[in-house]
Amino acid sequence: MPATTTVPATADAPPPAVYGLFPLWEHTGVVEESGAARVGLRHMQVGLGPLTVGTDPYLDIYGTMNATAKLGLMRDGPLRLALQASWLRVPTAAETRGVGNLHAGAFANPYAPVTLLPVAAGVTWLAARRVHLHASATLLQTLSAAPELQARSAGIAAWVEWWTPTSLSVRLHAGAEGWPVAPQEHVGLSFGWRTRHLALQGGYARRFAAEGTSANTLMFDGAVVFP
């Protein structure tokens, strides 16, 4: 049988994703190139050496102040590793402001604000010139003056992205998160389109809770990119 080889990124290869699309739990091992930046619906960030710092403007608009720092740990051939930490301050009764999907479970905080502190490790493998594999593990600490809202949960996620020659991509998403507080799984499908200065992506995921219920999640983003 012929040997299987891994194709590293080249100058004309599609750029690997810097972030995932499923809210809160999905990440990659890639950081912004130093000096590169993007301004978009879900990410406004800049690369500072091996560090990417930014915020989610969509959540900021709805009153959830947030900030993220992502450190690139390794870039060896086709392999990328990164560590990400975020801070999110969710206002009281966030479910009435249209950000219920922020928490991957049936999240509601009618009596007190909540601080979310997710820490994630992400890995990206450029398996072929047009096939990128991403996986991540996330630990989420929830802090609040309301004791019932304080918890620690964990999740894992993975997704594969296949690029066409026309700068379009198809992604398949899967993961399990919220354990042991509100365990659930998700599967999803999304599409992306990328040019040198524009990145658009959107899709749909179905969430399945342990008690047998299910719900929908819309995944979306659009950004102007400054490479």
ROSE-4610 file (N, C-alpha, C; in Angstrom, 1 decimal, always signed):
// ROSE-4610
residu = [M/M/M/P/P/P/A/A/A/T/T/T/T/T/T/T/T/T/V/V/V/P/P/P/A/A/A/T/T/T/A/A/A/D/D/D/A/A/A/P/P/P/P/P/P/P/P/P/A/A/A/V/V/V/Y/Y/Y/G/G/G/L/L/L/F/F/F/P/P/P/L/L/L/W/W/W/E/E/E/H/H/H/T/T/T/G/G/G/V/V/V/V/V/V/E/E/E/E/E/E/S/S/S/G/G/G/A/A/A/A/A/A/R/R/R/V/V/V/G/G/G/L/L/L/R/R/R/H/H/H/M/M/M/Q/Q/Q/V/V/V/G/G/G/L/L/L/G/G/G/P/P/P/L/L/L/T/T/T/V/V/V/G/G/G/T/T/T/D/D/D/P/P/P/Y/Y/Y/L/L/L/D/D/D/I/I/I/Y/Y/Y/G/G/G/T/T/T/M/M/M/N/N/N/A/A/A/T/T/T/A/A/A/K/K/K/L/L/L/G/G/G/L/L/L/M/M/M/R/R/R/D/D/D/G/G/G/P/P/P/L/L/L/R/R/R/L/L/L/A/A/A/L/L/L/Q/Q/Q/A/A/A/S/S/S/W/W/W/L/L/L/R/R/R/V/V/V/P/P/P/T/T/T/A/A/A/A/A/A/E/E/E/T/T/T/R/R/R/G/G/G/V/V/V/G/G/G/N/N/N/L/L/L/H/H/H/A/A/A/G/G/G/A/A/A/F/F/F/A/A/A/N/N/N/P/P/P/Y/Y/Y/A/A/A/P/P/P/V/V/V/T/T/T/L/L/L/L/L/L/P/P/P/V/V/V/A/A/A/A/A/A/G/G/G/V/V/V/T/T/T/W/W/W/L/L/L/A/A/A/A/A/A/R/R/R/R/R/R/V/V/V/H/H/H/L/L/L/H/H/H/A/A/A/S/S/S/A/A/A/T/T/T/L/L/L/L/L/L/Q/Q/Q/T/T/T/L/L/L/S/S/S/A/A/A/A/A/A/P/P/P/E/E/E/L/L/L/Q/Q/Q/A/A/A/R/R/R/S/S/S/A/A/A/G/G/G/I/I/I/A/A/A/A/A/A/W/W/W/V/V/V/E/E/E/W/W/W/W/W/W/T/T/T/P/P/P/T/T/T/S/S/S/L/L/L/S/S/S/V/V/V/R/R/R/L/L/L/H/H/H/A/A/A/G/G/G/A/A/A/E/E/E/G/G/G/W/W/W/P/P/P/V/V/V/A/A/A/P/P/P/Q/Q/Q/E/E/E/H/H/H/V/V/V/G/G/G/L/L/L/S/S/S/F/F/F/G/G/G/W/W/W/R/R/R/T/T/T/R/R/R/H/H/H/L/L/L/A/A/A/L/L/L/Q/Q/Q/G/G/G/G/G/G/Y/Y/Y/A/A/A/R/R/R/R/R/R/F/F/F/A/A/A/A/A/A/E/E/E/G/G/G/T/T/T/S/S/S/A/A/A/N/N/N/T/T/T/L/L/L/M/M/M/F/F/F/D/D/D/G/G/G/A/A/A/V/V/V/V/V/V/F/F/F/P/P/P]
num = [1/1/1/2/2/2/3/3/3/4/4/4/5/5/5/6/6/6/7/7/7/8/8/8/9/9/9/10/10/10/11/11/11/12/12/12/13/13/13/14/14/14/15/15/15/16/16/16/17/17/17/18/18/18/19/19/19/20/20/20/21/21/21/22/22/22/23/23/23/24/24/24/25/25/25/26/26/26/27/27/27/28/28/28/29/29/29/30/30/30/31/31/31/32/32/32/33/33/33/34/34/34/35/35/35/36/36/36/37/37/37/38/38/38/39/39/39/40/40/40/41/41/41/42/42/42/43/43/43/44/44/44/45/45/45/46/46/46/47/47/47/48/48/48/49/49/49/50/50/50/51/51/51/52/52/52/53/53/53/54/54/54/55/55/55/56/56/56/57/57/57/58/58/58/59/59/59/60/60/60/61/61/61/62/62/62/63/63/63/64/64/64/65/65/65/66/66/66/67/67/67/68/68/68/69/69/69/70/70/70/71/71/71/72/72/72/73/73/73/74/74/74/75/75/75/76/76/76/77/77/77/78/78/78/79/79/79/80/80/80/81/81/81/82/82/82/83/83/83/84/84/84/85/85/85/86/86/86/87/87/87/88/88/88/89/89/89/90/90/90/91/91/91/92/92/92/93/93/93/94/94/94/95/95/95/96/96/96/97/97/97/98/98/98/99/99/99/100/100/100/101/101/101/102/102/102/103/103/103/104/104/104/105/105/105/106/106/106/107/107/107/108/108/108/109/109/109/110/110/110/111/111/111/112/112/112/113/113/113/114/114/114/115/115/115/116/116/116/117/117/117/118/118/118/119/119/119/120/120/120/121/121/121/122/122/122/123/123/123/124/124/124/125/125/125/126/126/126/127/127/127/128/128/128/129/129/129/130/130/130/131/131/131/132/132/132/133/133/133/134/134/134/135/135/135/136/136/136/137/137/137/138/138/138/139/139/139/140/140/140/141/141/141/142/142/142/143/143/143/144/144/144/145/145/145/146/146/146/147/147/147/148/148/148/149/149/149/150/150/150/151/151/151/152/152/152/153/153/153/154/154/154/155/155/155/156/156/156/157/157/157/158/158/158/159/159/159/160/160/160/161/161/161/162/162/162/163/163/163/164/164/164/165/165/165/166/166/166/167/167/167/168/168/168/169/169/169/170/170/170/171/171/171/172/172/172/173/173/173/174/174/174/175/175/175/176/176/176/177/177/177/178/178/178/179/179/179/180/180/180/181/181/181/182/182/182/183/183/183/184/184/184/185/185/185/186/186/186/187/187/187/188/188/188/189/189/189/190/190/190/191/191/191/192/192/192/193/193/193/194/194/194/195/195/195/196/196/196/197/197/197/198/198/198/199/199/199/200/200/200/201/201/201/202/202/202/203/203/203/204/204/204/205/205/205/206/206/206/207/207/207/208/208/208/209/209/209/210/210/210/211/211/211/212/212/212/213/213/213/214/214/214/215/215/215/216/216/216/217/217/217/218/218/218/219/219/219/220/220/220/221/221/221/222/222/222/223/223/223/224/224/224/225/225/225/226/226/226/227/227/227]
x = [+0.9/+0.0/+0.9/+0.5/+1.3/+1.3/+2.4/+2.4/+1.5/+0.9/+0.1/+0.9/+0.8/+1.6/+0.7/+1.2/+0.5/+1.1/+0.2/+0.6/+0.6/+1.7/+1.8/+1.2/+0.9/+0.3/+1.3/+0.8/+1.7/+1.1/+1.8/+1.4/+0.0/-0.3/-1.6/-2.7/-2.4/-3.3/-4.3/-5.6/-6.5/-6.0/-6.2/-5.8/-6.6/-5.9/-6.7/-7.5/-8.6/-9.4/-8.8/-8.9/-8.4/-9.3/-10.6/-11.5/-12.6/-13.3/-14.4/-15.7/-16.8/-18.1/-19.2/-19.1/-20.1/-19.8/-20.8/-20.6/-19.9/-18.9/-18.2/-17.3/-17.6/-16.9/-16.0/-16.1/-15.3/-14.1/-12.9/-11.7/-10.7/-9.7/-8.7/-7.3/-6.3/-4.9/-4.2/-4.9/-4.3/-4.5/-3.5/-3.6/-3.4/-3.8/-3.6/-2.1/-1.8/-0.4/+0.0/+1.2/+1.6/+1.3/+0.6/+0.2/-1.0/-1.6/-2.9/-4.0/-5.2/-6.3/-7.6/-8.7/-10.0/-11.1/-12.1/-13.2/-14.5/-15.2/-16.4/-17.5/-18.6/-19.7/-19.4/-18.6/-18.3/-16.9/-16.0/-14.6/-14.0/-13.5/-12.7/-11.3/-10.3/-9.0/-7.8/-6.7/-5.4/-4.3/-3.4/-2.3/-1.1/-0.5/+0.6/+1.7/+2.5/+3.5/+2.7/+3.0/+2.3/+0.9/+0.5/-0.7/-1.7/-3.0/-4.1/-5.0/-5.4/-6.3/-7.5/-8.7/-9.9/-11.1/-12.2/-13.5/-14.6/-15.8/-16.9/-17.9/-17.9/-18.8/-20.2/-20.7/-22.1/-22.5/-21.7/-22.1/-21.9/-20.9/-20.8/-22.1/-22.6/-23.9/-25.0/-25.1/-26.2/-25.8/-24.8/-24.4/-23.6/-23.1/-22.2/-20.7/-20.1/-18.8/-17.8/-16.8/-16.0/-14.7/-13.7/-12.3/-11.7/-10.8/-10.2/-8.7/-7.9/-6.5/-6.1/-5.4/-5.1/-3.6/-2.9/-1.5/-1.1/-0.4/+0.1/+1.3/+1.1/+2.2/+3.1/+2.6/+3.5/+3.0/+3.9/+3.6/+4.7/+4.4/+5.4/+4.9/+5.3/+4.8/+3.3/+2.6/+1.1/+0.4/+1.1/+0.4/+0.5/-0.7/-0.8/-1.4/-0.8/-1.4/-1.5/-2.6/-2.8/-3.6/-3.5/-4.2/-4.9/-6.2/-7.1/-7.8/-7.9/-8.6/-9.5/-10.7/-11.7/-12.3/-12.9/-13.7/-14.9/-16.1/-17.4/-18.2/-18.8/-19.6/-21.0/-21.8/-23.2/-24.2/-24.9/-25.8/-27.0/-27.6/-28.8/-29.9/-30.6/-31.6/-31.1/-30.0/-29.4/-30.3/-31.1/-31.9/-33.0/-33.3/-34.2/-33.5/-32.2/-31.5/-31.1/-31.4/-31.1/-29.8/-29.2/-27.9/-28.0/-29.1/-29.3/-28.3/-27.9/-27.0/-25.6/-25.3/-24.0/-23.6/-24.6/-24.4/-24.9/-24.2/-24.6/-25.8/-26.2/-27.4/-28.5/-29.5/-30.7/-30.4/-29.6/-29.1/-30.0/-30.2/-31.0/-30.5/-30.4/-29.9/-30.8/-32.0/-33.0/-32.7/-31.8/-31.6/-30.2/-29.2/-27.9/-27.0/-26.0/-25.1/-24.2/-23.6/-22.7/-21.4/-20.3/-19.0/-18.6/-18.3/-17.8/-16.3/-15.6/-14.2/-13.8/-13.9/-13.5/-12.1/-11.4/-10.0/-10.0/-9.4/-9.5/-8.1/-7.8/-6.7/-7.2/-6.6/-7.0/-5.8/-6.2/-5.2/-5.7/-4.9/-5.3/-4.2/-4.7/-3.8/-4.2/-3.3/-3.5/-3.2/-4.3/-4.1/-3.8/-4.3/-4.1/-4.2/-3.9/-3.9/-5.3/-6.3/-7.7/-8.5/-7.9/-8.6/-7.9/-8.6/-8.1/-8.9/-8.3/-8.9/-8.7/-9.7/-9.6/-10.3/-9.7/-10.2/-9.9/-10.7/-10.4/-11.1/-10.5/-11.1/-11.2/-12.4/-12.7/-13.1/-12.6/-13.0/-13.7/-14.9/-15.7/-16.0/-15.5/-15.8/-16.9/-18.0/-19.1/-19.1/-19.1/-19.1/-20.3/-20.9/-22.1/-22.4/-23.1/-23.6/-24.7/-25.3/-26.4/-25.7/-25.8/-25.0/-25.4/-26.7/-27.1/-26.5/-26.0/-25.4/-23.8/-23.3/-21.8/-21.6/-20.7/-20.5/-19.2/-18.7/-17.5/-17.9/-17.7/-18.1/-17.0/-17.1/-16.1/-16.8/-16.0/-16.5/-15.4/-15.7/-14.8/-15.5/-14.8/-15.4/-14.4/-14.9/-14.0/-14.8/-14.1/-14.7/-13.7/-14.2/-13.3/-13.8/-12.8/-13.1/-12.5/-13.4/-12.9/-13.1/-12.0/-12.1/-12.2/-13.1/-13.2/-12.2/-11.9/-11.0/-11.6/-12.9/-13.5/-13.6/-12.7/-12.7/-13.9/-14.7/-15.8/-15.4/-15.9/-15.6/-16.8/-16.8/-17.8/-17.3/-18.0/-17.5/-18.5/-18.0/-18.9/-18.4/-19.4/-19.1/-19.7/-19.0/-19.5/-18.8/-19.5/-18.9/-19.9/-19.3/-20.0/-19.6/-20.5/-20.1/-21.1/-20.7/-21.6/-21.5/-20.5/-20.4/-19.7/-20.2/-21.4/-22.6/-22.6/-23.7/-24.9/-24.8/-25.9/-25.3/-25.0/-24.4/-25.2/-24.6/-25.3/-24.3/-24.8/-24.0/-24.5/-23.7/-24.1/-23.5/-24.2/-23.7/-24.2/-23.4/-23.7/-23.1/-23.6/-23.0/-22.9/-21.8/-21.6/-20.9/-20.9/-20.3/-19.5/-18.4/-17.6/-17.2/-16.9/-16.3/-15.2/-14.1/-12.9/-12.2/-12.0/-11.1/-9.9/-9.1/-8.0/-8.4/-9.5/-9.9/-11.3/-11.9/-13.3/-13.5/-14.1/-14.4/-15.8/-16.6/-18.0/-18.2/-19.0/-19.4/-20.7/-21.4/-22.6/-23.1/-23.9/-24.4/-25.4/-25.7/-26.7/-26.2/-26.6/-26.2/-27.4/-27.5/-28.6/-28.0/-28.5/-28.1/-29.0/-28.4/-29.2/-28.8/-29.8/-29.5/-29.7/-29.1/-29.1/-30.5/-31.5/-32.8/-33.7/-33.1/-33.8/-34.4/-34.2/-34.7/-33.6/-34.0/-33.1/-33.4/-32.5/-32.6/-31.7/-32.0/-31.2/-30.2/-29.1/-28.2/-27.7/-27.9/-27.4/-25.9/-25.1/-23.6/-23.4/-22.8/-22.6/-21.4/-20.8/-19.8/-19.5/-19.0/-18.5/-17.5/-16.4/-15.4/-14.6/-14.1/-13.2/-11.8/-10.9/-9.6/-8.5/-7.5/-6.4/-5.1/-4.7/-3.6/-2.3]
y = [-1.2/+0.0/+1.2/+2.3/+3.6/+4.2/+4.9/+5.6/+6.8/+7.1/+8.3/+9.4/+10.6/+11.7/+12.9/+13.8/+15.0/+16.2/+17.0/+18.1/+19.4/+20.0/+21.3/+22.4/+23.5/+24.7/+25.3/+25.8/+26.5/+27.9/+28.7/+30.1/+30.3/+29.3/+29.4/+28.5/+27.8/+27.0/+27.8/+27.3/+28.0/+28.2/+29.4/+29.6/+28.8/+28.2/+27.4/+28.4/+27.9/+28.7/+29.1/+30.3/+30.8/+30.5/+30.3/+30.0/+29.1/+28.5/+27.6/+28.4/+27.7/+28.3/+27.9/+26.8/+26.4/+27.2/+27.9/+28.8/+28.2/+28.9/+28.6/+27.4/+26.3/+25.1/+24.7/+25.4/+24.9/+25.9/+25.3/+26.2/+25.5/+26.2/+25.6/+25.9/+25.3/+25.5/+26.6/+27.4/+28.5/+29.9/+30.7/+32.1/+33.0/+34.3/+35.3/+35.4/+35.7/+36.0/+37.3/+37.5/+38.7/+40.0/+40.9/+42.1/+42.0/+40.8/+40.6/+40.9/+41.3/+41.6/+41.3/+41.3/+41.1/+41.9/+42.4/+43.1/+42.4/+41.8/+41.1/+41.0/+40.3/+40.1/+39.5/+38.4/+37.6/+37.7/+38.3/+38.4/+39.7/+40.5/+41.6/+41.4/+41.1/+40.7/+41.0/+40.9/+41.3/+40.3/+40.0/+39.1/+39.9/+39.6/+40.3/+39.2/+39.0/+37.9/+36.6/+35.7/+34.5/+34.6/+35.8/+36.0/+36.7/+36.2/+36.9/+37.4/+38.6/+39.2/+39.8/+39.7/+40.3/+40.2/+40.5/+40.4/+40.0/+39.6/+39.2/+40.4/+41.2/+42.4/+42.1/+40.9/+40.5/+40.5/+39.8/+39.7/+41.1/+41.9/+43.2/+44.1/+44.0/+44.7/+44.4/+43.1/+42.7/+42.7/+43.4/+43.6/+42.6/+41.6/+40.6/+41.1/+41.8/+42.2/+41.0/+41.0/+39.8/+40.2/+39.3/+39.5/+38.1/+37.9/+36.6/+36.8/+35.9/+35.9/+34.4/+34.3/+33.0/+32.9/+32.0/+31.9/+30.7/+30.9/+29.8/+29.1/+27.8/+27.1/+26.3/+25.9/+25.2/+25.3/+25.5/+25.5/+24.7/+23.4/+22.5/+21.8/+22.2/+21.6/+21.8/+20.7/+20.7/+20.8/+20.8/+20.8/+22.2/+22.6/+23.8/+23.5/+24.1/+24.0/+25.3/+25.6/+26.9/+26.7/+27.7/+27.7/+29.0/+28.9/+30.1/+30.3/+31.5/+31.9/+33.1/+33.0/+34.1/+34.5/+35.7/+36.3/+36.9/+36.4/+36.9/+37.3/+38.5/+39.0/+39.1/+38.0/+37.9/+38.7/+39.6/+40.4/+39.6/+40.1/+39.5/+39.3/+38.2/+37.9/+37.9/+37.3/+37.4/+36.7/+35.7/+35.0/+35.9/+37.1/+38.0/+38.9/+38.9/+39.8/+39.1/+37.9/+37.2/+36.6/+36.3/+35.6/+34.3/+33.6/+32.3/+31.3/+31.4/+30.4/+30.5/+31.5/+31.7/+30.5/+30.0/+28.8/+27.6/+26.6/+25.5/+24.6/+24.9/+24.3/+25.2/+24.8/+25.6/+26.7/+27.7/+28.7/+29.8/+30.2/+31.3/+31.8/+33.2/+33.8/+35.0/+34.7/+35.8/+36.7/+36.3/+37.0/+37.6/+37.2/+37.7/+37.6/+38.5/+38.3/+37.1/+36.7/+35.5/+35.8/+35.4/+35.5/+34.1/+34.0/+32.8/+32.9/+31.8/+31.8/+30.5/+30.4/+29.2/+29.2/+28.1/+27.8/+26.6/+26.8/+25.7/+25.5/+24.2/+23.8/+23.4/+23.9/+23.6/+23.0/+22.1/+21.5/+21.6/+21.9/+21.9/+21.0/+20.2/+19.4/+19.6/+20.1/+20.4/+19.0/+18.2/+16.8/+16.8/+17.8/+17.9/+19.3/+19.7/+21.1/+21.7/+20.9/+21.5/+20.8/+20.0/+19.4/+19.7/+20.4/+20.8/+20.1/+19.6/+18.9/+19.8/+20.0/+20.8/+20.0/+20.2/+19.6/+20.4/+20.4/+21.2/+20.6/+20.9/+20.6/+21.8/+22.0/+23.3/+23.0/+23.7/+23.7/+25.1/+25.0/+26.3/+26.4/+27.5/+27.9/+29.0/+28.8/+29.8/+30.3/+31.7/+32.3/+33.2/+33.3/+34.1/+34.3/+35.4/+35.6/+34.6/+34.1/+33.1/+31.7/+31.0/+29.7/+28.7/+28.7/+27.7/+27.9/+29.0/+29.3/+29.1/+28.7/+28.5/+27.0/+26.8/+25.4/+25.3/+24.1/+23.8/+22.7/+22.9/+21.9/+21.8/+20.8/+20.5/+20.0/+20.2/+19.7/+19.5/+18.7/+18.4/+18.7/+19.1/+19.4/+19.1/+18.7/+18.4/+18.8/+19.2/+19.5/+19.4/+19.1/+18.9/+19.9/+20.6/+21.5/+21.1/+21.0/+20.7/+21.9/+22.3/+23.5/+23.1/+23.8/+23.6/+24.5/+24.3/+25.2/+26.6/+26.9/+28.2/+29.0/+28.7/+29.4/+29.2/+28.2/+27.7/+26.5/+26.4/+25.3/+24.7/+23.4/+22.7/+22.1/+22.3/+21.8/+20.9/+19.8/+19.0/+19.1/+19.3/+19.6/+18.5/+18.2/+17.3/+17.6/+17.3/+17.5/+17.1/+17.1/+16.8/+17.8/+18.4/+19.5/+19.6/+20.5/+20.7/+19.7/+18.7/+17.6/+18.2/+17.9/+17.0/+17.9/+19.2/+20.1/+19.9/+20.0/+19.9/+19.2/+17.9/+17.2/+17.2/+17.4/+17.3/+17.0/+16.7/+16.5/+17.4/+17.6/+18.4/+17.9/+18.0/+17.8/+18.9/+19.3/+20.4/+20.4/+21.3/+21.5/+23.0/+23.4/+24.8/+25.0/+26.2/+26.6/+27.9/+28.0/+29.2/+29.7/+31.0/+31.6/+32.5/+32.4/+33.2/+33.8/+35.1/+35.8/+36.4/+37.2/+37.7/+38.6/+39.4/+40.4/+40.2/+39.0/+38.8/+37.3/+37.1/+35.7/+35.6/+34.8/+34.6/+33.2/+32.9/+31.5/+31.5/+30.4/+30.2/+28.7/+28.3/+26.9/+26.7/+25.4/+25.0/+23.8/+23.7/+22.6/+22.2/+20.9/+20.3/+19.9/+20.3/+19.9/+18.9/+17.9/+16.8/+16.7/+17.0/+16.9/+15.5/+15.3/+13.9/+13.4/+14.4/+14.0/+13.7/+13.8/+13.4/+14.6/+15.8/+17.0/+17.4/+18.3/+18.7/+20.2/+20.9/+22.3/+22.7/+23.8/+24.3/+25.3/+25.4/+26.5/+27.0/+28.3/+28.9/+29.3/+29.0/+29.3/+30.3/+31.5/+32.5/+33.4/+34.0/+35.0/+35.6/+36.8/+37.5/+38.5/+38.6/+39.5/+40.1/+41.3/+41.9/+41.6/+41.0/+40.5/+41.4/+41.7/+42.5/+41.6/+40.9/+39.9/+40.6]
z = [+0.0/+0.0/+0.0/-0.7/-0.7/+0.6/+1.0/+2.3/+2.3/+3.4/+3.6/+4.0/+3.4/+3.7/+4.1/+4.8/+5.3/+4.5/+3.9/+3.1/+3.9/+4.1/+4.9/+4.1/+4.8/+4.2/+3.3/+2.1/+1.2/+1.0/+0.2/+0.1/-0.6/-1.5/-2.2/-1.6/-0.5/+0.2/+1.0/+1.2/+2.0/+3.4/+4.0/+5.4/+6.4/+7.3/+8.4/+9.3/+9.8/+10.6/+12.0/+12.3/+13.6/+14.8/+14.5/+15.6/+15.0/+16.0/+15.6/+15.4/+15.2/+14.9/+15.9/+16.6/+17.6/+18.8/+19.4/+20.5/+21.7/+22.1/+23.4/+23.4/+22.7/+22.9/+21.8/+20.7/+19.5/+19.2/+19.2/+19.0/+18.0/+17.7/+16.8/+17.4/+16.7/+17.2/+16.5/+15.8/+14.9/+15.6/+15.5/+15.9/+14.7/+14.9/+13.8/+13.6/+12.3/+12.0/+12.7/+13.2/+13.9/+13.0/+13.5/+12.7/+11.9/+11.8/+11.1/+12.0/+11.4/+12.3/+11.5/+12.2/+11.5/+12.4/+11.7/+12.3/+11.8/+12.6/+12.2/+13.2/+12.8/+13.7/+15.0/+15.0/+16.2/+16.7/+15.9/+16.3/+15.8/+16.7/+16.4/+17.2/+16.4/+17.1/+16.3/+16.9/+16.3/+16.7/+15.9/+16.2/+16.7/+17.9/+18.5/+18.7/+17.8/+17.9/+18.0/+18.9/+19.0/+19.7/+20.1/+20.9/+20.0/+20.1/+19.5/+20.6/+20.6/+21.6/+20.9/+21.5/+20.8/+21.7/+21.0/+21.7/+20.7/+21.2/+20.4/+20.3/+19.2/+19.2/+19.3/+18.8/+18.9/+20.3/+21.2/+22.6/+23.3/+22.9/+23.5/+23.3/+22.1/+21.8/+22.7/+23.1/+23.9/+25.4/+25.7/+27.1/+27.8/+27.1/+27.6/+27.3/+28.2/+27.9/+27.9/+27.1/+27.0/+26.4/+26.6/+26.1/+26.0/+25.0/+24.8/+24.4/+24.9/+24.6/+24.2/+23.1/+22.6/+22.2/+22.8/+22.7/+21.8/+20.7/+19.9/+20.6/+20.8/+21.5/+20.6/+19.4/+18.5/+17.1/+16.2/+14.8/+14.1/+13.9/+13.4/+12.2/+11.0/+9.8/+9.7/+9.6/+9.5/+10.8/+11.9/+13.2/+13.9/+14.5/+15.2/+16.6/+17.7/+19.0/+19.6/+20.4/+21.0/+22.3/+23.2/+24.4/+24.5/+24.8/+24.8/+26.2/+26.6/+27.9/+27.6/+28.1/+27.9/+29.2/+29.1/+30.2/+29.6/+30.2/+29.7/+31.0/+31.0/+32.0/+31.5/+31.9/+31.4/+32.3/+31.8/+32.6/+33.1/+34.2/+34.7/+33.6/+33.6/+32.7/+31.2/+31.0/+29.7/+28.6/+29.1/+28.1/+27.5/+28.1/+27.5/+26.5/+26.4/+25.5/+24.2/+24.0/+22.8/+22.7/+23.9/+23.9/+24.6/+24.6/+25.2/+24.7/+23.4/+22.9/+23.4/+24.2/+24.8/+25.6/+26.4/+27.2/+26.5/+26.3/+25.4/+26.0/+27.2/+27.8/+27.9/+28.7/+28.9/+29.9/+29.5/+30.4/+30.7/+32.0/+32.4/+33.7/+33.8/+35.1/+35.4/+35.9/+36.1/+37.3/+38.2/+39.4/+39.7/+38.9/+39.2/+37.9/+37.7/+36.6/+36.8/+35.7/+35.7/+35.0/+35.6/+34.9/+34.4/+33.1/+32.5/+32.3/+32.7/+32.5/+31.8/+30.5/+29.7/+29.4/+29.6/+29.2/+28.2/+27.1/+26.0/+25.4/+25.1/+24.3/+22.9/+21.9/+20.5/+19.7/+18.8/+17.9/+16.5/+15.5/+14.1/+13.4/+12.5/+11.7/+10.2/+9.4/+8.0/+7.3/+7.2/+6.8/+5.3/+4.5/+3.1/+2.7/+1.5/+1.1/+1.3/+1.1/+1.2/+2.3/+3.2/+4.3/+5.6/+6.5/+7.8/+8.9/+9.8/+11.0/+12.2/+13.0/+14.2/+15.4/+16.6/+17.8/+19.0/+20.0/+21.2/+22.4/+23.6/+24.9/+25.7/+26.4/+27.1/+28.5/+29.5/+30.8/+31.1/+31.6/+31.8/+33.3/+33.9/+35.3/+35.2/+36.0/+36.0/+37.5/+37.6/+38.9/+39.0/+40.1/+40.3/+41.8/+42.1/+43.5/+43.8/+42.8/+43.0/+43.0/+44.2/+44.3/+43.3/+42.9/+41.9/+40.5/+40.3/+39.0/+39.0/+40.1/+40.1/+39.8/+38.8/+38.4/+37.6/+37.4/+36.6/+35.6/+34.3/+33.3/+32.3/+31.4/+30.4/+29.2/+28.1/+26.8/+25.8/+24.8/+23.7/+22.4/+21.3/+20.0/+18.9/+17.8/+16.6/+15.4/+14.4/+13.1/+12.0/+10.8/+9.6/+8.6/+7.9/+6.9/+5.5/+4.5/+3.2/+2.3/+1.6/+0.7/-0.7/-1.4/-2.9/-3.6/-4.9/-5.6/-5.8/-5.4/-5.6/-4.3/-3.3/-2.1/-1.2/-1.5/-0.6/+0.2/+1.4/+2.3/+2.9/+3.1/+3.8/+5.1/+6.2/+7.5/+8.2/+8.8/+9.6/+11.0/+12.0/+13.4/+14.3/+15.4/+16.4/+17.7/+18.8/+20.1/+21.2/+22.4/+23.6/+24.7/+25.4/+26.3/+27.5/+28.4/+29.6/+30.7/+30.6/+31.5/+32.8/+34.0/+34.4/+34.7/+34.4/+34.8/+34.0/+32.7/+31.7/+30.5/+30.6/+29.4/+28.2/+27.1/+25.8/+24.7/+23.5/+22.3/+21.2/+20.2/+19.1/+17.8/+16.7/+15.4/+14.5/+13.5/+12.7/+11.3/+10.5/+9.1/+8.9/+8.3/+8.0/+6.7/+6.2/+4.9/+5.1/+4.4/+4.5/+3.1/+3.0/+1.8/+2.2/+1.6/+2.0/+0.8/+0.9/-0.1/+0.8/+0.1/+0.9/+2.0/+1.8/+2.8/+3.3/+3.0/+3.5/+3.9/+5.0/+5.5/+6.0/+5.3/+5.7/+6.0/+7.0/+7.3/+8.1/+7.9/+8.6/+8.5/+9.5/+9.5/+10.5/+10.7/+11.6/+12.4/+13.7/+14.5/+15.3/+15.6/+16.5/+17.8/+18.9/+20.2/+20.8/+21.5/+22.1/+23.5/+24.4/+25.9/+26.4/+27.6/+28.1/+28.5/+28.8/+29.1/+27.9/+26.7/+25.5/+24.7/+25.2/+24.5/+23.4/+22.5/+21.5/+21.1/+20.6/+20.2/+19.1/+18.4/+17.3/+17.7/+17.0/+17.2/+15.8/+15.6/+14.4/+14.6/+13.7/+13.7/+12.6/+12.9/+11.9/+12.2/+11.2/+11.4/+10.0/+10.1/+8.9/+9.3/+8.6/+9.0/+7.9/+8.0/+7.1/+7.7/+6.8/+7.3/+6.7/+7.6/+7.3/+7.5/+6.4/+6.6/+6.7]
